[in-house]
């Protein structure tokens, strides 16, 4: 019986927390410290004297780390970097990767409809890409869940108003 109750509370907690399977990235991977090279330092070094290919790869790693960060300002920065670099993309594979990372960034920013739109573009390039299909399913579930929560809040507000009106009429009589 306790196992069933535990499972119930776990599912309710997962419902409200949005238990997705997208990985997180620690800040020390992104930012330079004395003990850590960090993606930012890698980009700076590649920009100073490296090839364009090395610089682009470093920027993609930094963008990945930023959109997978727990810090909203890092996610916004990653989205901005990806949007700026999307116009310079020639390869369909590279475009697919950037669209996917943008979708992750918008998902992390709770902009689910924008995330879904980018995933649809991604799937036009690679229709069977399992990673994009999984994220799209997660985004659609989150959109549906937010709709259910919104309906619940609205129904509660309507109920409270109706109860208040009924109480006011009961006092008059």
C-alpha positions as CSV (number, residue, x, y, z in Angstrom):
1,X,0.0,0.0,0.0
2,X,2.8,2.4,0.9
3,X,4.4,1.7,-2.5
4,X,1.2,2.7,-4.3
5,X,0.9,5.9,-2.3
6,X,4.6,6.7,-3.0
7,X,4.1,6.1,-6.7
8,X,1.0,8.4,-6.6
9,X,2.9,11.3,-5.0
10,X,5.8,10.8,-7.4
11,X,3.5,11.0,-10.4
12,X,1.8,14.1,-9.0
13,X,5.2,15.7,-8.3
14,X,6.3,14.8,-11.8
15,X,3.2,16.4,-13.2
16,X,3.9,19.7,-11.6
17,X,7.7,19.7,-12.0
18,X,7.6,18.8,-15.7
19,X,10.0,15.8,-15.2
20,X,11.6,15.9,-18.6
21,X,14.7,13.9,-19.6
22,X,16.7,16.8,-21.1
23,X,20.2,16.9,-19.4
24,X,21.4,19.9,-17.4
25,X,24.8,21.5,-17.7
26,X,26.7,22.9,-14.7
27,X,28.0,26.5,-14.8
28,X,31.6,25.4,-14.4
29,X,31.4,23.7,-17.8
30,X,30.4,27.1,-19.3
31,X,32.4,29.6,-17.4
32,X,36.2,29.8,-16.9
33,X,37.6,29.3,-13.5
34,X,41.1,28.7,-12.2
35,X,40.5,24.9,-12.2
36,X,38.5,24.7,-15.3
37,X,39.0,25.6,-18.9
38,X,35.3,26.1,-19.6
39,X,33.6,26.5,-23.0
40,X,34.0,30.2,-23.0
41,X,37.8,30.0,-22.8
42,X,37.7,27.4,-25.6
43,X,35.8,29.8,-27.8
44,X,38.2,32.6,-27.0
45,X,41.2,30.5,-27.8
46,X,39.7,29.2,-31.1
47,X,38.8,32.8,-32.1
48,X,42.3,34.1,-31.5
49,X,44.2,31.8,-33.8
50,X,42.2,28.7,-34.7
51,X,40.5,27.7,-37.9
52,X,36.9,28.6,-38.7
53,X,35.9,25.0,-38.2
54,X,37.4,24.8,-34.7
55,X,35.8,28.2,-33.8
56,X,32.4,27.0,-35.0
57,X,32.7,23.7,-33.1
58,X,33.7,25.6,-29.9
59,X,30.7,27.9,-30.4
60,X,28.4,24.9,-30.8
61,X,29.7,23.3,-27.6
62,X,29.2,26.6,-25.7
63,X,25.7,27.0,-27.2
64,X,24.9,23.5,-26.1
65,X,26.1,24.1,-22.6
66,X,24.2,27.5,-22.4
67,X,20.8,26.2,-23.4
68,X,21.2,23.2,-21.0
69,X,22.1,25.5,-18.1
70,X,19.9,25.9,-15.0
71,X,20.5,29.6,-15.1
72,X,17.9,31.5,-17.2
73,X,20.4,34.2,-18.3
74,X,22.7,31.5,-19.7
75,X,19.8,29.9,-21.6
76,X,18.9,33.3,-23.1
77,X,22.5,33.9,-24.1
78,X,22.6,30.5,-25.8
79,X,19.4,31.2,-27.7
80,X,20.8,34.5,-28.8
81,X,24.1,32.9,-30.0
82,X,22.2,30.2,-31.9
83,X,19.8,32.6,-33.6
84,X,22.7,34.8,-34.7
85,X,24.6,31.9,-36.1
86,X,21.6,30.2,-37.8
87,X,21.8,32.5,-40.8
88,X,25.4,31.5,-41.5
89,X,24.6,27.8,-41.6
90,X,25.1,26.0,-44.9
91,X,24.9,22.3,-44.0
92,X,21.5,20.8,-43.4
93,X,23.0,18.7,-40.5
94,X,24.4,21.8,-38.8
95,X,21.1,23.6,-39.3
96,X,19.2,20.7,-37.8
97,X,21.5,20.8,-34.7
98,X,21.1,24.5,-34.2
99,X,17.3,24.3,-34.6
100,X,17.2,21.5,-32.0
101,X,19.4,23.5,-29.6
102,X,17.2,26.5,-30.1
103,X,14.1,24.3,-29.4
104,X,15.8,23.2,-26.1
105,X,16.5,26.8,-25.2
106,X,12.9,27.9,-25.8
107,X,11.7,24.8,-23.9
108,X,13.9,25.8,-20.9
109,X,12.5,29.3,-21.2
110,X,8.9,28.0,-21.1
111,X,8.2,29.2,-24.7
112,X,6.7,25.9,-25.7
113,X,4.9,26.9,-28.9
114,X,8.2,28.4,-30.3
115,X,10.0,25.3,-29.3
116,X,7.5,23.1,-31.1
117,X,7.7,25.2,-34.2
118,X,11.5,24.8,-34.3
119,X,11.2,21.1,-33.7
120,X,8.8,20.8,-36.7
121,X,11.4,22.6,-38.8
122,X,14.0,20.3,-37.5
123,X,11.9,17.2,-38.4
124,X,11.5,18.5,-41.9
125,X,15.2,18.1,-42.3
126,X,15.4,14.8,-40.5
127,X,11.9,13.2,-40.1
128,X,13.1,10.2,-38.1
129,X,15.4,12.0,-35.7
130,X,14.5,10.3,-32.4
131,X,16.0,13.1,-30.2
132,X,13.8,15.8,-31.8
133,X,10.7,13.5,-31.8
134,X,11.2,12.8,-28.1
135,X,11.5,16.5,-27.3
136,X,8.5,17.4,-29.5
137,X,6.4,14.8,-27.5
138,X,7.7,16.4,-24.2
139,X,6.8,19.9,-25.5
140,X,3.3,18.8,-26.6
141,X,2.7,17.1,-23.2
142,X,3.8,20.3,-21.5
143,X,1.5,22.5,-23.6
144,X,-1.4,20.1,-22.8
145,X,-0.5,20.1,-19.1
146,X,-0.3,23.9,-19.0
147,X,-3.8,24.0,-20.6
148,X,-5.2,21.6,-18.0
149,X,-3.7,23.8,-15.2
150,X,-5.1,26.9,-16.8
151,X,-8.5,25.4,-17.0
152,X,-8.3,24.3,-13.4
153,X,-7.3,27.8,-12.3
154,X,-10.2,29.3,-14.4
155,X,-12.7,26.9,-13.0
156,X,-11.6,27.6,-9.4
157,X,-11.9,31.4,-10.0
158,X,-15.4,31.0,-11.5
159,X,-16.4,28.8,-8.5
160,X,-15.1,31.3,-6.0
161,X,-16.9,34.2,-7.8
162,X,-20.2,32.1,-8.0
163,X,-19.8,31.2,-4.3
164,X,-19.3,34.8,-3.3
165,X,-22.4,35.9,-5.3
166,X,-24.4,33.1,-3.7
167,X,-23.2,34.1,-0.2
168,X,-24.1,37.7,-0.9
169,X,-27.6,36.8,-1.9
170,X,-28.0,34.5,1.1
171,X,-27.1,37.4,3.4
172,X,-29.7,39.6,1.8
173,X,-32.4,37.1,2.5
